[in-house]
Structures are given as C-alpha cells and as structure tokens.
Amino acid sequence: MGGLAILGAAGGIGRALSIEAAARGWRVAALDLPASLERHPPAGPAFALDATDAAATAQGAAWARETLGRVDGFVALAGFMSPPGPAAEASPETWREVIDGNLTATFLAAQAFAGVMEAGAMVFAGSGLGHLARPGFGPYAAAKAGIAQLAKQLALELAPRVRVNTVAPSAVDTAFLRGGTGRSDEASGPPIDVGAYARAVPLGRIATAEDVTGPILFLLSEDARYVTGQTLHVNGGTHMP
C-alpha cells in the first residue's frame, strides 16, 4: 500500500486505524502527544509532538518521510472537545484552546505533510457537529466546520498531486467522549446516555472506532482516486445532508 502517517494515532480511532491499516499492507508511522503515546504505545515507530507547535509538527512530518521512505497517506485525527456549555458563555481561553487543538493542529499538520508528500491522499477528522448545530458545542463545532472547509481549500490547491477529504463521524464510543486520550479518565463511563443516544440513531447503536476506520481507509485508497474535497458523514443515519 505505501507509507501512512497518522496524527492522533494513540486515540481510540487512531489505534483501530493503525491496526487495520497495517493488516491491509500500509507501513504505519504514529504521531501523538507524549502522554497519549505513553498510555497507548503503538506497535510501530512513533513520534511525540504537540500538533499546535508548528516547528514540532514540521519535524514530525520530516521524521515520517524518513521513517517510511515515502508518505502516501496522511490522516489527521488530533483534537478534543471542551465540556458542553453555551457558546456565548465560552471563555476566550476555552475558545482558543479548542480551536487550536482541532483546527490549527490540523492546518499545521496538513501544511507540514503537504511538503513531504509527492502524491497520495489526506483525510481529516471532522464531525457531524460541524454541519448540524447542537446546543453546547460551539467552539468544537466551529473548529470542525473549519476543518471541512480547510479540506476543500487544500483539495483545490494540492490537486492533482494529493487528494484531501474529511470524515464526519457522529458520537463514537472512545475516550474522546470523556475528554480525549491522555487528557481524561479513559476508564470512566461516557458522559452521555448511550442507550438513549442509540435509540435516536436509525441504525440503532452508537458508533465504534471500527465504524470510522473503514471510511478513512476507503478515502485513502485507489478506490477513491476520483474523490477529493468531500465530507463523508459516518453517523448511522442521524444526519443526512
């Protein structure tokens, strides 16, 4: 398949993606926060970084190219959600932290990897909340909407060399719901009523990490060679744009 770099590889979706990608023949390089990599050490090579740091992210991209020989795919999964609350009451500090940890981190990573990829595909992690407003998630929703638009912009500017797409999952039952890998008590129960949530989903359950990895791998593959600038919603039918 080629070389695949995954930012946020120690998270729930990142770990599942790393396993499935390796099983399909990808050579995987993992990038994530030091605390996340310490908590969930990957099976393959890993690079610790804070993706909001431009210099560190550029170093991570150079490391991935050197480690893999060639970067054919890049997936940006880094991000986290702040505790729910009205957008008009969010502090400037919370706003900046959430925007930087999601949108800015994805931008810096995409910028760095665009410089080391000769061809291939990028996939960004968006969210259904970036397309369908729900109370309580203002900073996060704005960041994810920005990521979807960033993908469209880069899809135009990097074509035909690199394709760029976004996956937009609904809630996924991973540590992300609890505040993020390396940022929260991952063993605690989810902060939502999973049963009630599942009853509102046409497919009758909350998503697992594996529900998202397949769509990501599709967008990275030759099967999606004519797909760029798109947002693929993965939500069990809860939102049908």
Buried (B, 14 or more C-beta within 10 A) or exposed (E): BBBBBBBBBBBBBBBBBBBBBBEEEBBBBBBBBEEBBEBBEBEBBBBBBBBBEBEBBBBBBBBBBEBBEBBBBBBBBBBBBBEEBEBEEBEEEBBEBBBBBBBBBBBBBBBBBBEBBEEBBBBBBBBBBBBBEEEBBBBBBBBBBBBBBBBBEBBEEBEEEBBBBBBBBBBBBBBBBBBBBBBBEBEEEBEEEBEEBBEEBEEEBBBBBBBBBBBBBBBBBEEBEEBBBBBBBBBBEBEEE
